[in-house]
Amino acid sequence: MIEIIIANEKHLDSLVSLNIEVQNLHVRFEPQIFKEPDRDEIKAFFREVLKDKNREIFICCDEQQPIGYILLQIGGHEGHAFCYTQKWIYIDQIGVTKEFRGKGVGKKLIEAARDYARKHHINRIMLDVWSVNENAKAFFKKQGFNIFHEKMRLDI
């Protein structure tokens, strides 16, 4: 049975393992930006995230075996001369183990993000996706996400 649970300290090793798949993908896409995974550094990162009241991690389990996760953060900014006050949920990380991709796990994690947003009375979820990650872009579009902002860079 597949279920979504809120991560806590006892899930640190599972989060590290789940993240390493995502981190390795990012290293392949942008090796000049992303570091090779270091279990201890990743564990320390998640330990700090779990203490942050503005962030939440959900883990998707199949028969108590972690198969995916999503890291959410409440974000936003105060209004000013150019923009209204805004609040959103930011998907900082999401990952599903290779053998469970295409089986509805990512969809369940996005639904957990929607529920979290509703719980916090927030009506927008945002994320970043690497331009070269066609699979992720297709997945997010299928979940209803739309491109609204693009970043560009100039390496010199």
C-alpha positions in Angstrom: 0.0 0.0 0.0 1.4 3.4 -1.0 1.1 6.1 1.7 2.5 9.6 2.2 4.0 10.5 5.6 5.6 13.5 7.1 9.4 13.0 7.5 11.1 13.2 10.8 14.6 12.5 12.2 14.1 8.7 11.9 13.8 9.1 8.1 17.2 10.9 7.6 18.9 7.9 6.1 16.0 7.3 3.7 16.0 11.0 2.7 19.7 10.8 2.0 19.3 7.7 -0.2 16.3 9.2 -2.1 18.2 12.5 -2.6 21.3 10.9 -4.0 19.4 9.8 -7.1 18.2 13.4 -7.7 21.6 14.8 -6.9 23.4 12.5 -9.3 20.9 13.6 -12.0 21.7 17.3 -11.3 25.5 16.5 -11.4 25.0 15.0 -14.9 23.1 18.1 -16.1 25.3 20.8 -14.5 28.6 19.4 -13.1 30.1 22.9 -12.8 27.2 23.8 -10.4 26.3 20.6 -8.5 28.6 18.7 -6.2 28.9 14.9 -6.1 26.7 13.6 -3.3 28.2 13.4 0.1 26.1 11.4 2.5 27.2 13.2 5.6 26.6 16.7 4.1 23.2 15.6 2.7 22.2 14.2 6.1 23.2 17.4 7.9 21.2 19.4 5.3 18.0 17.4 5.9 18.6 17.5 9.7 18.4 21.3 9.5 15.5 21.3 7.1 13.5 19.2 9.6 13.9 21.9 12.2 12.6 24.7 10.0 8.9 25.5 10.7 8.6 27.0 7.1 9.7 23.7 5.4 8.1 20.3 5.3 9.2 17.0 3.8 6.8 14.3 2.8 7.9 10.8 2.0 6.0 8.4 -0.2 6.3 4.8 1.0 5.3 1.5 -0.5 4.8 -1.1 2.2 6.9 1.2 4.5 9.8 1.3 1.9 10.5 4.9 1.0 10.1 5.4 -2.8 9.9 9.2 -3.2 10.0 12.5 -1.4 9.1 16.1 -1.8 10.6 19.1 0.1 8.4 22.1 0.4 9.1 25.6 1.6 6.8 28.5 2.3 8.0 31.5 0.4 6.9 34.9 -0.7 7.6 38.6 -0.4 6.0 41.7 1.0 4.4 44.1 -1.4 6.2 47.1 -2.7 5.9 49.8 -5.4 6.0 47.2 -8.2 4.4 44.0 -6.8 1.6 42.9 -4.5 2.4 40.9 -1.4 2.8 37.3 -2.5 3.0 33.9 -0.7 3.6 30.6 -2.3 4.8 27.0 -1.6 8.1 26.3 -3.3 8.9 22.7 -4.3 12.6 22.8 -3.4 13.2 19.1 -4.2 11.2 16.2 -5.5 12.4 12.7 -6.4 11.0 9.2 -7.1 13.2 6.1 -7.3 13.7 5.0 -10.8 11.7 1.7 -10.4 8.6 3.7 -9.2 8.6 6.4 -11.8 5.5 6.5 -14.0 3.4 4.7 -11.3 1.6 7.7 -9.8 4.1 8.4 -7.0 5.1 11.8 -8.2 1.4 12.7 -8.6 0.8 11.7 -5.0 3.6 13.9 -3.9 2.3 16.9 -5.8 -1.1 16.3 -4.2 0.6 16.4 -0.8 2.0 19.8 -1.8 -1.5 20.9 -2.8 -2.9 19.8 0.5 0.0 21.5 2.4 -0.7 24.8 0.4 -4.4 24.6 1.2 -3.7 24.0 4.9 -1.6 27.2 4.9 -4.2 29.1 2.9 -1.7 29.5 0.0 -3.0 29.3 -3.6 0.2 29.0 -5.6 2.9 26.4 -5.8 6.1 27.1 -7.7 9.3 25.2 -8.6 12.3 25.4 -10.8 13.1 22.8 -13.4 16.3 22.5 -15.5 15.7 23.2 -19.2 17.5 20.0 -20.2 15.3 17.8 -17.9 12.6 17.0 -20.5 11.1 14.2 -18.3 10.6 16.5 -15.4 9.1 19.3 -17.5 6.6 16.9 -19.1 5.7 15.5 -15.6 5.1 19.0 -14.2 3.1 20.1 -17.2 0.9 17.0 -16.8 0.3 18.0 -13.1 -0.9 21.4 -14.3 2.2 23.5 -13.9 2.8 26.3 -16.4 5.9 28.2 -17.4 5.6 31.7 -16.2 9.2 32.9 -15.8 12.4 31.9 -17.5 16.0 32.5 -16.3 18.9 33.1 -18.6 22.6 33.1 -18.0 25.8 34.3 -19.6 28.9 32.3 -18.7 32.0 34.4 -19.2 
